[in-house]
Amino acid sequence: MQVFDHIDPGKLERRDAELWTVAITMITVLAVGMALLMYFSSHWSPALPRGVSLREIIFSFCLLCLLLVAYLVERQLTVRRLRRQLREERTRTTRLLGQASADLLETLPDHDRFRARLNVEFSSAQTFQRPLSLVLTLVTPSPQVIESGETSVAVADAVKAAYRMLRREDMVYLLSEVLFAILLPGILEEDAAHVAERLRERLLDATGANNRFAFTVHTINYPRHVASITEINDFIQSCSTGAGPEKDPV
């Protein structure tokens, strides 16, 4: 029946404690009942093995039952202590990961440094007639990640996935809390599309089995898609709002 099959994950610890309590209580009741039956039945069946007294048999049985109950109680207390330690370790690990992720995001160049670098690279691209590509990634954490306060961890994992595939001269810029950009000087549209596809594959691996975050990758290229730095800024603004451009260049 659904009433008995459904278990609330939040009440799993309490259900486990109740199960152990019922099991230990039933074992104690059965042991006491068996000891009483042995005691009273000895008056009707006094035949015993030679050299063994009735008192020794009943005492041994009661001692064995006490040892069994004590062992079960000790195991339950040990399991509960280990679970508490595990929860504390998980909390500590989550806190350390969050701090490490926050430190990583703080080391990334911000939007101001990105604009300064973009102006330099765009001027160089115009002067020497070279291509300039930009890959933007918008990370959308899942509701579970947001509730647990691990948004920075999810974004940091996405940034790490991007770092593993960059050239030495490439740089990741954090434009907002959930938006980062990869500036690719001298990269053609086809190569930028290949970079974006590899980034999508790595981000899929970084999301994990629980789909901790969703993501959207946009790519733009000069001079194929834009002709001025104003158009690039408008493109970045449209991506940062989550709506994206009316027609994604890639």
C-alpha positions in Angstrom: 0.0 0.0 0.0 1.1 3.6 -0.7 0.7 4.5 3.0 3.4 2.0 4.0 5.6 2.3 0.9 6.0 6.1 1.0 8.8 7.3 3.2 9.6 11.0 3.6 13.4 11.4 3.2 13.4 14.1 5.9 12.0 11.6 8.4 14.4 8.8 7.5 16.5 9.2 10.7 13.4 9.1 12.9 12.0 6.0 11.1 15.3 4.3 11.5 15.4 5.0 15.3 11.8 3.8 15.6 12.7 0.6 13.8 15.6 -0.1 16.1 13.5 0.7 19.2 10.8 -1.7 18.1 13.3 -4.4 17.3 15.2 -4.2 20.6 11.9 -4.0 22.6 10.6 -7.1 20.9 13.8 -9.0 21.4 13.7 -8.0 25.1 10.0 -9.0 25.5 10.6 -12.4 23.8 13.7 -13.1 25.9 11.9 -12.3 29.1 9.0 -14.4 28.1 11.2 -17.3 27.1 13.0 -17.1 30.5 9.7 -17.2 32.4 8.5 -20.1 30.4 11.8 -22.0 31.1 11.4 -21.2 34.8 7.8 -22.4 35.1 8.2 -25.3 32.8 11.0 -26.7 34.9 8.5 -27.6 37.6 6.7 -29.9 35.2 9.8 -31.3 33.4 12.6 -31.4 36.0 14.7 -33.8 33.8 18.1 -32.0 33.1 21.5 -33.1 31.7 23.7 -34.6 34.3 25.9 -32.0 36.1 23.8 -29.0 34.9 21.5 -27.2 37.3 18.3 -25.4 36.2 19.6 -22.1 37.8 22.7 -22.2 35.5 20.6 -22.8 32.4 18.2 -19.9 33.1 21.1 -17.6 34.2 23.0 -18.4 31.0 20.0 -17.7 28.9 19.3 -14.4 30.6 22.9 -13.4 30.3 23.0 -14.2 26.6 19.8 -12.1 26.0 21.3 -9.2 28.0 24.5 -9.4 25.9 22.5 -9.5 22.7 20.4 -6.4 23.7 23.5 -4.6 24.9 25.3 -5.3 21.6 22.3 -4.1 19.5 22.1 -0.9 21.6 25.8 -0.3 21.3 25.7 -0.8 17.5 22.8 1.6 17.2 24.7 4.3 19.3 27.8 3.7 17.2 25.9 4.1 13.9 24.2 7.3 15.1 27.5 8.7 16.2 29.1 7.9 12.9 26.2 9.4 11.0 26.5 12.6 13.1 30.2 12.7 12.3 29.5 12.2 8.6 27.0 15.1 8.6 29.5 17.3 10.3 32.2 16.3 7.8 29.8 17.0 4.9 29.0 20.4 6.4 32.7 21.2 6.8 33.5 20.0 3.3 30.6 22.0 1.8 31.8 25.1 3.7 35.4 24.6 2.5 34.3 24.1 -1.1 32.2 27.2 -0.9 35.1 29.2 0.5 37.5 27.8 -2.2 34.9 28.6 -4.9 34.5 32.1 -3.6 38.2 32.6 -3.6 38.5 31.3 -7.1 35.8 33.7 -8.4 37.4 36.6 -6.6 40.7 36.0 -8.5 39.0 36.2 -11.9 39.2 39.5 -13.8 35.9 41.4 -13.4 33.8 43.3 -15.9 35.9 46.5 -15.8 39.1 44.6 -16.7 37.2 42.7 -19.4 36.0 46.0 -21.0 39.5 47.3 -21.0 40.9 44.2 -22.5 38.1 44.1 -25.0 38.8 47.6 -26.2 42.4 46.8 -26.7 41.8 43.6 -28.6 39.0 45.1 -30.7 41.2 48.0 -31.7 44.0 45.6 -32.6 41.5 43.4 -34.6 40.3 46.4 -36.6 43.8 47.7 -37.2 45.4 44.5 -38.4 42.2 43.0 -39.9 42.2 40.0 -37.5 39.2 38.1 -36.2 38.1 38.3 -32.6 35.8 35.8 -31.0 33.9 35.8 -27.7 32.3 32.9 -25.9 29.7 33.8 -23.2 28.4 31.3 -20.7 25.3 31.9 -18.5 25.1 29.5 -15.6 21.6 28.8 -14.0 21.9 26.9 -10.7 19.1 24.5 -9.8 16.6 25.4 -7.1 18.3 22.9 -4.8 21.7 24.5 -5.3 20.3 28.0 -4.6 18.5 26.8 -1.4 21.7 25.2 -0.1 23.7 28.4 -0.8 26.1 26.6 -3.2 25.6 29.0 -6.2 29.3 30.0 -6.1 30.4 26.4 -6.1 28.3 25.6 -9.2 29.7 28.7 -11.0 33.2 27.9 -9.9 32.9 24.3 -11.3 31.7 25.7 -14.6 34.7 28.1 -14.7 37.1 25.2 -13.9 35.6 23.3 -16.8 36.3 26.2 -19.1 39.9 26.7 -17.8 40.9 23.1 -18.8 40.4 23.8 -22.4 42.0 27.3 -22.8 45.2 28.4 -24.4 47.8 30.2 -22.4 46.9 33.6 -23.8 43.1 33.1 -23.2 41.4 34.4 -20.1 38.1 33.9 -18.3 36.3 37.0 -17.2 33.6 37.0 -14.6 31.0 39.5 -15.8 28.4 38.9 -13.2 27.6 36.3 -10.5 26.5 33.7 -13.1 27.9 35.0 -16.3 31.5 34.5 -17.5 33.2 35.2 -20.8 36.1 33.8 -22.7 37.9 36.3 -25.0 39.6 34.6 -28.0 41.8 37.0 -30.0 42.6 35.8 -33.5 40.1 33.0 -33.5 37.9 32.5 -36.5 34.2 31.7 -36.3 34.6 28.0 -37.0 37.3 27.6 -34.3 35.2 29.6 -31.8 32.2 27.3 -32.5 34.5 24.3 -31.9 35.6 25.8 -28.5 31.9 26.4 -27.6 31.0 22.8 -28.4 33.9 21.5 -26.3 32.9 23.8 -23.5 29.3 22.4 -23.6 30.6 18.9 -23.3 32.7 19.8 -20.3 29.9 21.7 -18.6 27.6 18.7 -19.0 30.2 16.6 -17.1 30.5 19.4 -14.5 26.7 19.5 -13.8 26.8 16.0 -12.4 24.1 13.4 -12.2 21.9 15.7 -10.2 22.0 18.5 -12.9 23.2 21.1 -10.4 23.0 23.8 -12.9 21.9 24.6 -16.5 23.9 26.6 -18.9 23.6 28.6 -22.1 26.7 29.1 -24.3 26.7 32.0 -26.9 29.4 32.7 -29.4 30.0 35.9 -31.4 32.7 36.8 -33.9 34.2 40.0 -35.3 33.8 40.8 -38.2 31.3 38.0 -39.1 28.5 38.9 -36.6 29.3 42.4 -35.3 31.0 45.5 -36.8 31.5 47.6 -33.7 32.3 47.3 -30.0 28.9 48.7 -29.2 27.2 45.7 -30.8 29.4 43.4 -28.7 28.3 45.2 -25.5 24.7 45.0 -26.6 25.2 41.2 -27.2 26.7 40.8 -23.7 23.9 42.7 -22.2 21.3 40.6 -23.9 23.0 37.4 -22.7 23.3 38.7 -19.1 19.6 39.2 -18.8 19.0 35.5 -19.6 17.0 36.2 -22.8 20.0 36.0 -25.1 20.2 37.6 -28.5 17.2 37.4 -30.8 19.2 35.2 -33.1 22.2 33.4 -31.6 25.2 33.8 -34.0 26.1 30.2 -33.4 
